């Protein structure tokens, strides 16, 4: 979910355009009337740090001096002699999950009523949905990999209905002629923004390639480390410049591989995501114009590119203490994999069906690390959200990575439901940064004093990657599963708590930092951290377990 461009530009002092708002600002959320346990006191300031601490997102602010989620401390001091009371199912709606990954074994959901036999054993209309379901796969086993942005689909619909673009059938997207000027302007803005970023990333990629070559020749090695590059005493000016630029990138945790990946992403965005003539939906084989259709897709929950979803799953559920690459947050958890997010914008129909599948098959928590600026079938998703809430399922959603205020910018899906209702079992999550101090809020994170509920570690999070590998990544996509993991931890050890209880505990127990002055994401001026979210706080598993104990004791 996280575009690297904004992060690169912020880290290196470059400029970047951003899409304009497309709808009126949403209302402030309605607070859930739940008795609040004792709130923790605001901790003393933590000093700014310059090197990413190992496993920092699991560390404790009070003991370790870094604003992690205090997960390790919760297990070490509060849960060491405890056994989880139940297994918690967390549905990951994402790009796919590598269900063969070594660090996820033992933490994967299996449909107890389904057997791999080419039959629909459980009667849900889906054949062999053993580990979840793929709503962007075809009946022949093929997949949608790249897809368009939603604004592109709406632009194409306007052009086919009211312009000169040919089309063989009526577009499924509901647009009116009166809406099309704003859609066309939004599409043009997105194309312009992407073209501008592409020019700058190409320049940065060219520069990175040159300086890596210079430094490799100077050090006579293909492997560059910070220590080795910093130790260069240059005689030539080009070596001096290469060293300084490389160290600047390294300080911002930007690697040549990240730059190459971002260049590839932007090039594919122009080729596919913003191409109004590209439409891969025929692969799925559904009646896309029918948003109520439920049975389509295939059983392959991995797909062609499961990197994003595998990383999200590992943050929640990678095995703890197994001497493999990383530790997840929750134990006694099962990951239900639901593939509905391509390289491009997810489609409302697929998201609604994935939510319903998760609820119908026993998920306690649904993690949604995706988002988009337009939602033509919002009411379909909203009905699925209502369906989940009526059945007590907690929904955790990433706030997005545009460095924007969600009071004036759109990020769908969201808690504001058609008809004026507000989802009450919803957590909107922004990303905090390992550096702390003024950089406490990650520079890419969206925010909103009434729209984002809480922040969580979301920068340089090491997690699982396809093929039994491990990679560090940044984005609110990776902050949301930190919160989902803490929620799963609470539900596993305190089974009598409702989803509303868990939501309230997570908000009330978070590390309070409301008065801290931080750099506002996407801007530069200093603001109160409390002006960026409802709580002005960062999720804290240790405090949450203490508060869960208090709440349980009061009820007993």
Order of alpha helices (4+ residues) and beta strands (2+ residues): alpha-alpha-beta-beta-alpha-alpha-alpha-alpha-alpha-alpha-beta-alpha-beta-alpha-beta-beta-beta-beta-beta-alpha-alpha-beta-beta-beta-beta-alpha
